[in-house]
């Protein structure tokens, strides 16, 4: 008869594997739950990024595509505004408005949107003061507007600058905006801007500017928001050769704006139209006067991004004016008197040949 030794009987039997299987099953369940949650989230994120990539220009440009009514139809004050056409290098035809400078001896016309009162009187006084102290009838301002609307949405600005500074004002509607042909792209914007500058230079030459018959005509590029990217990009072009640049609500690059607005999307990897003004600023002539005006309350183009662009500008002729209470879209209207004085003083120095005055930082 076989019997187990006492030692053998003391060896315990192995425990059942039920507890281990239970733990493994629980871990597998948790992992499955996590995967079931993350998979749709990951798929949703991938789909969101793909949609943003494919529709990015729809998210970057917001044009009013219809051709606006002639300003003269709105009132006699706009009777002298002319519709003009610019033809880009690739043949795209763009539209714009040109408003010749007012007669030098004419009194400034107050903005129609202001009611009679102290604010209106203050602004009219500032307009008269600027025009008396800084005659700018030989200055031609070329405005590159922002990414939304069309030229008709800047008609109030045209009136303010023309009457307040006494200069001519021309505004371009890029391709896809305000009845212009084509669709918005960065490269297209740069071609449109160069075509508008060439048109204005030809007009200056035809008028005899700089031939000894009067003071030389000055070309000022004025970039609003994304239009600052156009101004900075084409200013180094010898065919453009502006006498000064004004940047209103500008920023270092459209990529930086995109990252600030959509930090959870890899904007830097797939953005097409970057408008890298900070990088392009290195190409600007060292003696080119550049004025930046920016609202401290700007929630669209934060002032920090404006400061980054300013720091990249040639140090000799740059100037930065901050408006403490203004935002992005109300910058010219929040304190129009201070706005006109800042720009008027700057352009007066440029007009007098002193555009490289020491910067006010």
CORDAGI-V857527 format. One record per residue. N is the residue number from 1. OMEGA is omega in degrees with one decimal (999 if undefined). Layout:
BEGIN
N&OMEGA  N&OMEGA
END
This chain:
BEGIN
1&-179.0  2&177.6  3&176.7  4&176.2  5&177.3  6&-179.7  7&-179.1  8&-178.8  9&-179.5  10&-178.8  11&-177.5  12&175.3  13&176.0  14&179.2  15&177.7  16&178.9  17&-177.1  18&-178.6  19&179.7  20&178.8  21&179.1  22&178.8  23&179.0  24&179.7  25&178.9  26&179.8  27&178.7  28&178.7  29&178.1  30&-179.9  31&179.3  32&178.8  33&179.1  34&179.7  35&-179.5  36&177.1  37&-174.3  38&-177.7  39&177.8  40&176.9  41&178.1  42&178.5  43&178.3  44&178.0  45&179.4  46&179.0  47&178.8  48&179.0  49&-179.9  50&178.1  51&179.2  52&179.2  53&-175.4  54&-176.1  55&-171.4  56&-179.9  57&173.3  58&179.0  59&-176.6  60&-176.5  61&-178.6  62&-174.9  63&161.0  64&-168.9  65&-176.3  66&177.1  67&-176.1  68&178.5  69&177.7  70&-179.2  71&-179.1  72&179.2  73&-179.0  74&-179.6  75&-176.7  76&-178.7  77&-178.6  78&-173.8  79&-175.8  80&-179.9  81&-177.4  82&171.4  83&-177.3  84&-177.7  85&176.9  86&-179.9  87&-178.2  88&-177.6  89&-179.2  90&176.7  91&179.3  92&-179.9  93&179.9  94&-179.0  95&177.1  96&175.8  97&174.2  98&179.9  99&-178.4  100&179.2  101&177.1  102&174.9  103&-174.9  104&-177.5  105&-178.8  106&177.2  107&179.1  108&176.3  109&-177.7  110&177.5  111&-175.3  112&-175.0  113&-179.4  114&174.3  115&177.0  116&-179.4  117&-175.4  118&-178.1  119&178.2  120&178.7  121&179.5  122&-178.9  123&178.9  124&176.9  125&179.0  126&178.8  127&179.3  128&-179.3  129&-178.8  130&-178.0  131&178.3  132&-176.6  133&-173.5  134&179.1  135&-175.6  136&-177.6  137&177.6  138&-178.9  139&177.2  140&179.8  141&175.5  142&-176.4  143&169.3  144&-172.0  145&-176.5  146&-169.6  147&-176.3  148&175.4  149&177.2  150&-174.5  151&-178.9  152&178.1  153&177.4  154&-177.9  155&176.3  156&177.2  157&178.6  158&179.9  159&-178.5  160&-176.5  161&-179.6  162&-177.9  163&-177.8  164&-178.9  165&-179.6  166&-177.9  167&171.2  168&-179.7  169&174.4  170&179.5  171&-178.6  172&165.1  173&-178.9  174&175.0  175&-179.1  176&-178.5  177&167.9  178&178.9  179&176.5  180&179.4  181&170.2  182&-179.8  183&-174.9  184&168.2  185&178.7  186&-178.7  187&177.0  188&178.1  189&-178.2  190&177.0  191&179.2  192&179.2  193&178.6  194&179.0  195&178.5  196&178.3  197&178.2  198&178.3  199&-178.2  200&176.4  201&178.0  202&178.1  203&177.6  204&179.9  205&179.4  206&179.7  207&177.6  208&179.8  209&177.2  210&-179.0  211&178.9  212&-179.4  213&-178.7  214&178.8  215&-179.9  216&179.3  217&-176.4  218&176.6  219&178.6  220&173.8  221&-177.4  222&-177.5  223&177.8  224&175.6  225&-179.3  226&175.5  227&175.3  228&176.5  229&176.7  230&-177.9  231&-178.7  232&-176.4  233&-174.2  234&-177.5  235&179.3  236&-178.2  237&-178.3  238&179.3  239&178.5  240&174.1  241&-180.0  242&176.5  243&177.8  244&177.4  245&173.1  246&-179.7  247&-176.9  248&-178.6  249&-178.3  250&-176.1  251&-174.5  252&177.2  253&175.5  254&176.9  255&179.3  256&175.7  257&-179.0  258&179.4  259&179.2  260&-177.4  261&-176.3  262&-175.5  263&-177.1  264&177.8  265&180.0  266&-174.8  267&-175.6  268&-176.2  269&-170.2  270&-178.4  271&-179.2  272&-172.5  273&-168.4  274&179.7  275&-173.7  276&-176.1  277&179.4  278&179.0  279&-176.6  280&-178.2  281&180.0  282&-178.7  283&-178.3  284&176.6  285&-175.6  286&-177.1  287&-177.5  288&177.4  289&179.6  290&175.1  291&172.5  292&173.3  293&-172.8  294&176.1  295&-178.9  296&-179.5  297&-177.8  298&179.6  299&-179.5  300&174.8  301&-174.8  302&-175.4  303&177.6  304&177.4  305&173.2  306&177.7  307&177.9  308&177.4  309&179.7  310&-179.5  311&-179.5  312&-178.4  313&174.2  314&-170.2  315&-170.1  316&-173.2  317&-174.5  318&179.3  319&-178.9  320&177.3  321&-179.3  322&176.6  323&-166.9  324&-173.5  325&-174.5  326&175.5  327&-176.8  328&-173.7  329&-177.5  330&-174.8  331&-179.7  332&-170.2  333&-177.9  334&173.1  335&-173.4  336&-179.8  337&178.8  338&178.3  339&-179.1  340&179.0  341&-179.6  342&-178.9  343&-179.4  344&178.7  345&-179.8  346&-177.4  347&176.5  348&177.0  349&179.1  350&-177.0  351&179.3  352&-179.7  353&-178.3  354&-177.6  355&-179.9  356&177.7  357&-178.5  358&-175.1  359&171.0  360&-174.1  361&999
END
